[in-house]
Amino acid sequence: MAASVTVQATLGFPEQVKDHYPAVIVVHTLAGYRDVNEGYVAAELRKVGFATLTYDSFAARGTTGVALQGSPGYLAIGVADAYAALRLLSREPRVDAKHIAIIGFSYGAEVAHLTAFEALRSALNPGPDQFAAHVAFYPSGTFGAVAEPGAYTGSPVLMLLGDKDDNLPPAKIESYLAYASAAGVPAPIQKVVYPGAYHAWTVPDLATARFYPDLVSIKKCPFFLLSPKRPALLIDGEAKPFDPSAFRACLAAAPGYSMGFDAAIRDKSIADTISFLQQNARR
């Protein structure tokens, strides 16, 4: 039996007093929770009426994202923590349990997308509760879902992408969306592509865009498609049997990616997120 982990979290509320608030769980990057990134965006969400919950999955386990990257369970802990956070907020009297959304950045963006998969939701959060909406800021594009009915919970997903993101070129997402549509079960994903945006455009201390060769990148890997039946790889628009050796090879083929802050794109992406959440995660 796995040992339990206590994750310290901060629950913040808007200044405007109300009986109930819609809420947003904010999941951090590879660097863990930081006030200048996740804290900044959470504060912007509170200004427009959302309660926010922030935490650090890595610090709670005495490790870092850099140490864990590429390892088995790397994203699993994030998904488990996100659903634990959903259960916590659902019991909070001041939170509207039917209007809890999740947003995430890079690592957290993958978590935000994965929590929209029905197979994971039903396994980790039995019962009817689910996230009302999901927002993924510059995800890495590791996992998708095998295109079959009921693969997603049905809650809408917003993916925010940069056209200079060499960790997840927008064309890779487009190929995944085309695959799902061709199978007759379109993924509930909206995407926005920001011209000139690098990976991590919301992080202000990455002031000068540059390449980070030691980071694990899956840019040369196909989507790893999850399914209750069997996993697969998205190759040439089709779900093919999963080959562990091929996946390891593509990981080794092109390590590293570029990151760079852009204040204007940060502001635009936050505004797009607020608009999306106001439509899908509040009364």
Secondary structure, 3 states (H helix, E strand, C coil): CCCCCCCCEEEECCCCCCCCEEEEEEECECCECCHHHHHHHHHHHHHCCCEEEEECHHHHCCCCHHHHCCCCCCCHHHHHHHHHHHHHHHCCCCEEEEEEEEEEECHHHHHHHHCCEHHHHHHHCCCCCCCCCEEEECCCCCEEECCCCCCECCCCEEEEEECCCCCCCHHHHHHHHHHHHHCCCCCCEEEEEECCCCECCCCCCCCCCEEECCCCCCCCCCCEEECCCCCEEEECCEEEECCHHHHHHHHHHCCCEEECCCHHHHHHHHHHHHHHHHHHCCC
